[in-house]
């Protein structure tokens, strides 16, 4: 979709120009995370909200952490214990090494990347569609990480397959979205 591509490019530029490193420790105190056993997260890169400290804190608190590894057009999930030697760079992104978790256990919380989140909880991602394909198979509480100012009152372009997240986290707040 040309409109989505132009919007993504604008949001990437705005993110790059306004980038300020931040910590997302507020996610750790949400009831969903404190009660969770298994959490799926990701390894951030570039100007994305930094997940390194968050992932380490989740592991330190006793959570089982899964990280994504791209496999053709979908995501495989791999257990990660915090050992950076078990991450390899693939096309700018650090991915875990190890066996694919199969069958996938019930995941309590899914931490999702996003460029923007709209008022209904719909996210605009980087455009690969990996999370669009993965999220329908994951029943856990879904929270997207964005920088301050990236939760928008605009309605973002969406398609029938798009899934709204339950919440968005900025470094300073957690925004919860009503579900119909």
N, C-alpha and C positions, 0 to 999 in steps of 0.2 A: 504494500500500500504506500503510494507516494507521500500522502499526507503524514502517515506515521513516521516515515523515514525523515521527513523535514522536521517534524516535531522532535524526534529523537536527537537529531543533530543540534537543534537549538538548545534542548535541555542538557546535552553533553557539554556544549560550549558554556552555558550558564554555570553548570556545576564546576567546570575547570576554572572559570574566572573567579568564582566565589569560594573555592575550596578552602576549608579550614579543618585540619585534622581534629577528630573528636573521639570520645569514648562513649560506648552505648551500654554502660553498666546499669542503666535504668531498666533494661530488659530483664535483668537478673531478678528483680524484685516483683515482677508481675506474678499473680497467683498461678497462671498457667505454666510459667517456667519453674517456679518453686515446687510445684506439684508434679512436674514432668519427670519421667525416667529416661526416655529416649528423645533426643532432639536432632533434627536435621538442620544443618547450617551450610555455610559456604565459605570459601576463602576469597576475601575481597582483593581487588587489584585496582591500580590506577587511582582514580578519584572517587571510587566507591566508598561508602561508609566502611570504616575499618572493622573487620571482624576478628582480627588476631587476638586482641585482649579478651573479647567476649567469648570466643571459642575456648581459650585457655581457662577462663573463669568457670565456664560451664563444666569442663572436664574436672577442674579442681573441686567443684561442688558435688562431684559424684555422678554427674549426668553421663549417659552413654551418648556419644556424638557421632553422627554420620555426616560425611562430606560427599559432594557430588563429583562424579567423573564422567565426562562426556563420552558416549559410545555411539558413534554415528549420529542418529537424530534424537537420541534420548539420553537420560541421565541414569547411570548406575550409582548406587550408594555404597560407600565403603566406611567401615568403622575406622575412627581415627583417635589415637591416644594422646595427641599433642606433640608427638615426635616430629619435628620439622624435617628430619631426614627421610620421613615417609611421605614427603610431598615432592612432586616433580613438576617442572614448568612445561606447559603445553599451550602454545599460542597465547602467551602473556599470562596465562592463568595457572596457578598452582593447583594441582590435583593430587588426591591421595593415591598411594600405591597399596595393593593388597587385594584380597578376595572380595568379589561382589557379594553383598548381603542378599541372600536369596533363600527362602522367601523373605520379602521385606517385612519386618515386624511392625506392629502398631506404633506409629510415630506420634508422640504427644504434642510436639511443637515443631513447626517448620519456619525457619528464618529465611526470608526470601529477599533477593536483591531487587531494586527498582530504581528507575530514573525519576519517576513521579508517581504519586498516589492521588486519586481524586476523592471527592467527598463521599463517594459510595464505596470506597475501598478497592477500586479497580486500579491496577498498576500498569505502568508502561515500563517494560523491560528493555533490554539491550537489542532485542529483535531476533534472537535465535530461535525463540519458541520453545526452548527446553523446559522452562517452568510451566508454560501453558500446557505442555504434554504431561508433566510430572504431577502437578497439583491435583488434578482430578483423582489420582490414585492415592492421595494422602489425606487422611481424615483429620489429622491433628489441627490445632490452633495455628493459623498462619499469620505471621507478622513480618512486614516488610521494613527494611532499614532504609531511611532516606536522610539527607542532610536537612538542617533547618531551612524552612522556606520551600521545601519540595512536596509538601502536602498542599494540594491546590483546590480551590473551589471550582475550577474549570472541570467540565466533564471531559475526560480523556477519550480518545477514540477507542472503541472496543468492538470485539467480534463475539459471535455466539459461543465460542469455546473459552472465552476469558472467564477467569474465576476471581471473584473479589477476595481480598485478604480480610482477616478479622480485625487487624490493627496495623498501625504504622508506628515506628519509633523514630524520633529524631534524638539528638543527644540530650535534649531537655524535656521531652514529653512523650507520652504514649497516647495515640489517638485511636479510639475504638470506633468501629463502624457498626451501625445497626444492621441487623440481618432481617430480611422480610420473612 
